[in-house]
Amino acid sequence: MIYCIKCKSELPARARFCPVCGTPVIEEPFVCPECHTENPMDA
């Protein structure tokens, strides 16, 4: 589950903005467990 960093509401999957307060969702990059390269979530 992902939660809004501002209002702590639960966010729907793949949300770009919080549906409650409108705060943009900050996606953490995926780090490859083998080579430790950071990849954007939408790559």
Buried (B, 14 or more C-beta within 10 A) or exposed (E): EBEBEEEEEEBEEEBEEBEEEEBEBEEEEEEEEEEEEEEEEEE
